[in-house]
Amino acid sequence: MYETILVPTDGSDQADAALDHAVSLARENDATIHLLYVADTNRDSVTTVGGRVVDALEAEGERVTSETRERLDSDVEIVDTVETGDPVETILDYGEMVGADLIVMGTHGRSGLDRYLLGSTTERIVRLSSIPVLTVREESE
């Protein structure tokens, strides 16, 4: 049913919960997981400071994807990628580019207010994606 599953991550517990579900689905379907970290270069601080901040954001993405891979120690094929740009646009474009059959993501990420609301990135992906989206809540919620 699924061959390519896209899992956007920000390193949060929510993203980890989504990845755990994606790994189960990938095992059942012999699918490949694309783990995507998007360094958000749309923030004001990025445009005012320039390249060093982008480099730091990309380094954070490399750290997050590397730690996630180590945590998984999975028999599922995982391709990890760090991209820069607007998270929503980048996730949607990347999903189309790799031919994702499913996007699996947490209901919200790291920010404070989003702890109580469906994350704005997730909500926009659900509304705009032509690819089916599975949202996952962390079990402790």
LOMIVO-615861 format. One record per atom (N, C-alpha, C): z negated, x negated, y negated. Coordinates in steps of 0.001 Angstrom, whole numbers, plus 524288, in hexadecimal, padded with zeros to 5 digits. Example, Ala and Ser with C-alpha at 12.3 -4.5 7.8 and 13.67 -1.06 7.14 Angstrom:
<sites>
7E1887CC7A8163A
7E1887CFF481194
7E1887CC7080CE4
7E4587CDCE808CA
7E41C7CA9A80424
7E1427CD9C7FFE2
</sites>
This chain:
<sites>
800007FCD4804A8
800008000080000
800007FCA47FB11
7FCC97F87D7FB0A
7FCA37F4EE7F691
7FE477EF827F85F
801957ED0B7F54F
803257E7A77F663
801097E3EA7F247
800BF7E5CA7ED69
7FF137E2847E90B
7FB197E58B7E5CD
7F65D7E36D7E582
7F21C7E5F57E2A5
7F0947E2797DE14
7F0AE7E4AD7D968
7EF2F7E1CD7D4B2
7E9837E3007D35C
7E6707DEDF7D29F
7E0F47DF7B7D127
7DFF47DC5B7CC28
7DFE47DEFF7C7AB
7DE727DC4A7C2D4
7D89D7DB097C2FA
7D71E7D6727C113
7D1997D4FD7C128
7CFF37D2A27BBFA
7CB027D3617BAB9
7C8A37D0B27B645
7C3B77CDDA7B80E
7C2E97CDAB7BD31
7BE587CB0E7BF54
7B9767CE637BF6D
7B9DB7D34C7BDD9
7B54C7D6C27BDB6
7B4017D8D17C32B
7AF577DB067C3B3
7ADD17DD747C8A8
7B17D7E1EF7CA02
7B33D7E4CA7C607
7B6EE7E9187C6EA
7BC017E7117C942
7BDF87E2CF7C719
7C2D57E08C7C918
7C2147DE997CEAD
7BD897DC617CFCC
7BC697DA977D51F
7BC387DF267D8F1
7B9F07E3837D74C
7B9C47E8297DAA8
7BF457EA207DBBD
7C2977EA127D7C3
7C8077EBB97D877
7CAD37E8117DC3C
7C9DD7E3097DBAE
7CC5D7DF3B7DF25
7CAA57DFFB7E4CD
7C5AA7E1227E59F
7C3C97E21C7EAF4
7C6B97E6AA7ED74
7C79B7EAD37EA76
7CAA27EF417EC7D
7D0427EDAB7ED89
7D2717EAA67E9FE
7D7DA7E8E97EAA1
7D87B7E5857EF7E
7D4AD7E2357F08C
7D4EA7DEE07F536
7D4EB7E2407FA1F
7D1A97E6477FA42
7D19D7E9D87FEC5
7D6E67EC767FF7A
7D9287EE547FB36
7DE547F0C77FB7B
7E27C7ECDB7FD30
7E2227E81D7FB34
7E5F97E41A7FC98
7E5A77E2C080264
7E0ED7E2748047E
7E0507E15D80A1A
7E2CD7E5AE80D67
7E1C57EA8680BE8
7E3D67EEF680ED9
7E9C47EF4780E9E
7EC0F7ED6180A5F
7F1AE7EDF380983
7F4AA7E8D0809C1
7F1FE7E48F80B14
7F4677DF5E80B22
7F71B7DE4F805E9
7F45A7DF68801B5
7F6807DEF37FC6B
7F4B47D9E77F9CB
7F77C7D8767F5C1
7F6197D4077F272
7F3557D6137ED96
7EF2B7D35C7EC09
7EC667D4B27E73C
7EE157D0F27E2F0
7EF617D3297DE78
7F0617D0107D9C7
7EBA57D0B97D645
7E8A57CC927D5AF
7E3FD7CC7F7D266
7E5AD7CA997CD01
7E50D7CDE27C90D
7E7077CCB07C3D1
7E2A37CC9D7BFCC
7E2327C84C7BD11
7DEA17C7E07B89D
7E1FF7C7A07B3B8
7E0E67CB097AFF5
7E3D77CB037AB0E
7E0547C8FD7A6B1
7E1CC7C47E7A484
7DF0D7C25F79FFB
7E0E57C57979B40
7DD687C8A07991F
7DEBE7CC43794E7
7DFB07C95078FD1
7E49F7C87078E90
7E5F97C5A3789C3
7E6E07C95778534
7E58C7CE46785D5
7E6177D20D78192
7E13F7D26077E2C
7DD0A7CFDA77FCC
7D8397D00E77CBE
7D8D57CD09777A5
7D6277CED17738C
7D67A7CC5176E65
7D50E7C68976E95
7D10C7C5217718E
7CF537BFB0771B6
7D3927BC1D773D3
7D6DB7BE1E77727
7DAFB7BAEA7796A
7DF1E7B9B177557
7E0917BD8F7724A
7E4AE7BCAE76E70
7E2D57B93F769F0
7DDCA7B938768CC
7DBF27B60F7646E
7DACB7B07076600
7D93F7AF7F76AC2
7D7D87AA3A76C5C
7DC777A75776EC2
7DFB87AA0D771A0
7E4697A798773AE
7E3F77A59E77936
7E7067A18A77A61
7E7DD79FA177FAB
7E30E79E35782C2
7DF1779C0778037
7DA7879A7178332
7D7C979F12785BE
7D7A57A3797830E
7D52E7A81C78548
7D8647AA1B789DF
7DD867AA1478957
7E0E17ABC778DA5
7DFFF7A84E7925F
7DFAE7A32879184
7DEA179F8F795D5
7D96C7A0D07986E
7D5767A20179549
7D0507A34F7976D
7D0847A86579A81
7D3697AC3C7988A
7D3F17B13379B59
7D6C57B0687A089
7DAD07AD307A082
7DDA17AC177A559
7DA297A9247A931
7D70B7A56E7A735
7D36E7A28A7AA94
7CF747A63D7AD05
7CD967AA057A9F8
7C9F97ADF57AC11
7CCA17B10F7B065
7D1867B26E7AF9F
7D4777B5397B3A1
7D5097B20F7B89C
7D61C7AD0A7B80F
7D6887A9987BCA3
7D1507A9597BF81
7CD087A9067BC7E
7C7D37A8D47BEE4
7C6B07ADDB7C1DD
7C7C67B24C7BF66
7C6B47B7607C1D3
7C9E27B80C7C6D2
7CEEC7B6E47C6A4
7D2267B7A87CB54
7D09E7B3D77CFA4
7CF3B7AF107CE31
7CD927AB387D218
7C87B7ACE57D4BD
7C4A87AE907D1A3
7BFAC7B0557D3DA
7C06A7B52E7D73B
7C3E07B8997D59E
7C4E37BD597D8A4
7C7437BBF97DDE7
7CAFA7B8677DDEE
7CD607B6A37E2D7
7C9437B4577E687
7C5DE7B1027E467
7C1C87AE8E7E792
7BE1A7B2A17E9D6
7BCBB7B6897E6BC
7B92D7BAA47E887
7BB887BDB77ED01
7C0967BEA47ECAF
7C3237C1E67F09D
7C3647BF557F5EF
7C5337BA817F616
7C5F67B7D17FB0E
7C88E7BB877FEEB
7CCE97BDBD7FD52
7CF5E7C20D8001F
7D42A7C05980324
7D5677C36680722
7DA257C28180A24
7DED17C53F807AA
7DDFC7C7DB80351
7E21C7CAA080085
7E4DF7C6C87FCDE
7EA0B7C7307FC8C
7ECF87C3D47F8FB
7EBD97C5737F35A
7EA477C1A17F02A
7E8FD7C2A97EAB2
7EC0F7BEF37E737
7EEA67C13B7E36A
7F16C7BE3D7DF69
7EE6A7BF057DA5F
7EC8B7BABD7D7F7
7E9B47BB7D7D310
7ECE77B9697CE7F
7EC897BC437CA2F
7EFA27BB1A7C58A
7EC557BBF67C0AD
7ED067B8897BCD9
7EAA07B9377B7B9
7EF0F7B9DB7B3CE
7EEE57BE217B0E3
7F2D67BF427ACE2
7F00E7BFF47A7A9
7F2FC7BF957A371
7F0D27C09F79E43
7F3AD7C53E79BDA
7F0F37C80579862
7F3647CC68795B4
7EFCC7D11279564
7F2137D58379435
7EF377DA717942D
7EE1E7DBF5799D5
7E92D7DCDC79B47
7E7FA7DDF37A0C2
7EB0E7E2817A317
7EB6F7E6D27A056
7EE1A7EB677A289
7F3DE7EA3C7A36D
7F67C7E84C79F71
7FC0E7E72079FF7
7FD067E30F7A431
7F9B97DF0B7A454
7FA6F7DAD67A81D
7F99A7DCC57ADAB
7F59E7DFEF7AE86
7F49D7E2147B3C1
7F92A7E57B7B581
7FAF67E8EB7B215
7FF547EC5D7B37A
8044A7E9417B492
805827E5797B136
80A347E2457B1F7
809DE7DF0D7B6F4
805517DCC37B7F3
8049B7D98D7BC99
805277DCE37C186
802DA7E1847C174
8034F7E50E7C5F0
808F37E6517C731
80C077E7677C332
8119C7E87A7C3F8
814697E39E7C5FA
813267DF157C3B3
815C97DA397C517
815117D8D37CADC
810517D9927CCEB
80F4E7D81F7D25F
810507DC9B7D622
811D67E11C7D41A
812E17E5967D77A
80E007E7C97D9FE
809C07E8017D700
804CA7E9FE7D919
805567EFB07DAC6
803047F0EB7DF3F
802DB7F6457E13E
7FDFE7F91C7DF56
7FA107F6127DDA0
7F5087F8407DC21
7F2567F4727D86C
7EFAF7F69C7D483
7EC457F38D7D11F
7E6B77F5587D246
7E3417F1A57D375
7DDCA7F2E57D490
7DA7C7F02B7D06D
7D7767F33F7CD82
7D4437F0E07C96B
7CF1B7F3BA7C8B6
7CB507F0E37C695
7C6367F3297C589
7C6867F72C7C135
7C2B57FAAC7C12A
7C2B47FEC57BD35
7C1AC7FCA47B7C6
7BF217F8317B762
7BE597F5A37B253
7BD047EFF27B33B
7BD797ECE47AF17
7BC997E7497AF86
7B7797E5987AD30
7B7AD7E1777AA3F
7B2FC7DED07A86E
7B0787E1057A389
7B3437E3E47A050
7B1227E54A79B31
7ACE77E97C79B76
7A9797E9877978B
7A4C87ECC77978B
7A5AF7F29C797BB
7A85B7F4CF793D9
7A9207FA74793AF
7AC357FC5979868
7AFD37F91E79A3E
7B2FB7FAA379EBC
7AFB87FB437A3B5
7AACF7F9777A39F
7A76E7FA477A820
7A6958001D7A90D
7A74D803577A4FB
7A64A808EE7A568
7AB3B80C3D7A54E
7AF95809D77A44E
7B48980CA97A3F0
7B87880A267A79B
7BC8180D0D7A8F1
7C0CC80AA27ABC5
7C30A806777A82E
7C369801B17AA07
7C54E7FD6C7A6C4
7CA817FEB57A439
7CB0C7FD1979F66
7CFCA7FE7479C8A
7D4A67FC2179F0E
7D4427F76E7A128
7D8C47F51A7A3D1
7DA1A7F8417A8AB
7D6407F9777ABD2
7D7317FC837B090
7D978801D77AF3D
7D73C804617AB5C
7D914809967A9DD
7DEC9809657A821
7E030805727A526
7E59A804F87A358
7E94B803B37A7D9
7E78F800807AB7F
7EAD27FF4E7B012
7EBC78044A7B32E
7E7B68075E7B412
7E84480C477B6FC
7EC3B80FD37B44E
7EBF1810337AF2B
7EF7F813A67AC46
7F51E811A87AC24
7F5DE80C937ABC3
7FB0F80A737AABB
7FDF8808587AF7D
7FB3E8075F7B3BC
7FDAD804C67B831
8012C808667BB62
805AE8065E7BCDF
809058092A7C095
80767807DA7C62E
80407803F17C6BB
801F1802527CBCE
7FCCD8053B7CCAA
7FBC6807417D15F
7F6BB809D37D25B
7F22C806267D125
7EDFC8085F7CF03
7E963805537CD81
7E49A807857D04C
7E1BA804137D2E3
7DCCA8057B7D55D
7D874803127D21B
7D4E9806577D00B
7D07B804457CD15
7CBAE8043A7D099
7C89B8000E7D013
7C4237FF337D383
7BF477FE5C7D033
7BB2C8013B7D184
7B61B8006C7CEFA
7B2DA7FCD37D250
7AFA97F9B27CFB1
7ABF77F66B7D27A
7A8107F9FF7D532
7A6817F8BB7D9F8
7A3387FC3F7DD15
79DF37FD717DAA6
79BD27F9FB7D778
7969D7FADF7D542
796957FEF67D0F5
79B39800D37CF53
79B62804A97CB0D
799A7809F27CCD5
</sites>
